[in-house]
Amino acid sequence: MARTENKTQPTHADVDAFLDAVADPQRREDCRRIRALMQEATGAPAEMWGPSIIGFGRYRYRYESGREGEWMLTGFSPRKNDLTLYIMPGFDRFETLLAKLGKHKTGKSCLYVKRLADVDLHVLEQIVRESVAAMAPRRIDQAG
């Protein structure tokens, strides 16, 4: 079976140092709030994945091609233009919640928001919690 390593891997980099280096004070505070929300939802500590993603928990995946590996259960990254939140099961099951979320965009498994003030935090928390619950059968880390 094709087991290839992902380009983005967990590192031992300091999450607090990474967040402290976020230049914009409001973006830095938003990141701290997302960290707390995701840590609570997963029961897992934050860890750096590559140089710019903060991930929580782990799950195993396997594609039809046979490629398999591990990835974060959920996570986020303070990108230049948006806060990117990784919602691993995608968004098909979250249409009703997304309609109530506020200003956002989505990709396959990415939820993009400019700032937390643009969204309903209770709805965001519900999306993250339901996403983590949907991934639970494939979860491999010890938390949760």
N, C-alpha and C positions, 0 to 999 in steps of 0.2 A: 504494500500500500504506500502511497505517496505521502510521506511525512516530510514536509519542507518547513523550514523555519520562517516565521513572519518577519518582515522587515522591522516592524515595531515590536520590541520586547520589553518586559519589565526591567527596570534598572534599580539601582540602590541610591539614586539621586534623592536629595532631601525635598520632600513635597513643600514644607514650610518655606524653605529658601526659594523655591520656584515661585510660590505665591507672593512672597515678599518682593520679588523682582518684577511683578506686574506693575507697569508704570502708572497707569491711571488708577487713582484711589477708589473710584466707584467700581471699576471693573475688578479690582483686587477684593473689595468687600463682597461683590456679587460672587466671585469665585469661592470665597470662604463660606458663604451661605450655601452654595451648591455642594461644596465638599461635605458640610454638616448634613445636608439633606440626603446625599448619596450614602454617606457612612451609616446614617441611621437606617436607611432603607435596606442596605445589604448586610449590616452587622460586620462589615469587613473594613480594615484600615485602608486609607488612601495609599497608593503607590504610583510612582512615576512609570509610565510606559513610553519609552523613547524620550526625547528631550522636551516634549510639550503636552503630553496627555496625562491626566490623572485618572487612574482606573481603580475600581473597587470589585473585589471578588474575581472569580474565574469560572469559565465554563469550557467544555470540550465541544468542538465542532468537527464535522466530517462532511465533506462535499461528495456529490455523486461521483466525481472524478477520482475519489479515493484520498484526496488531500485532507489531512486532518491536523489539528493543533489546538492550542489554548488561546483564549482571548478574555478580556475583561467582561464582567457581567454588565457593568454600566460604567460610565466615566464622562469626563468633560475636558475641554481645552479652551483656554482664552485666546482664540485666534485674533488676527488683526481687526477683522471687520465684525465678528460675531463671537458670542459664547457658543461653542458647539457642544451639545450634549449627545452622548452615544446611547441610543435606545435600541438594544440589540434585536428584539423581535420585530422591529419595523413598526409601522404606524397603522396598518389595516384595522387592528382592534381598537384603536384610540380615536376614531373619527369624531365621536361625540365629545370626548374630552378636548381634543384639539380645537373644536369649534368654540369652546369656552375659554381656551388658554389665553388668548390675546395675540399680540403681534409676534409672528414667528414664521419661519420657513422650514420645510423638511426636505431631506434627501432620503436615500434608502433606509439608513438607520441613524441619521443625524438630524437633530433638532437644533435649529439656529435661532438664537435670540440676540438682540442688540444689548439689552440690559434687563435685569430682573424686574425693574419697574414697569416694563412693557407687558408683563404676563401676570396671571393670577397664580401666586405661589402655591396655593392649596391644590389647584388643578395640576400644576407641574409636579408637585409631590406625589399626587395620585398616579400620574403617568409613570414616574420613576418606580414607585412601589409595584404597580401592576406589571411593569416591564420585568422587574427582578423576579416577581412571582412566576411569570411566564417562562423564565429561563431556569427556574429552580430544578426541573428534572435533569438538566444537563450540567448543573453546578458541580464543581470539583474541589473548590477551596473548603477550608474547615469551618468558616464562619457561617452564620445563618442557621 
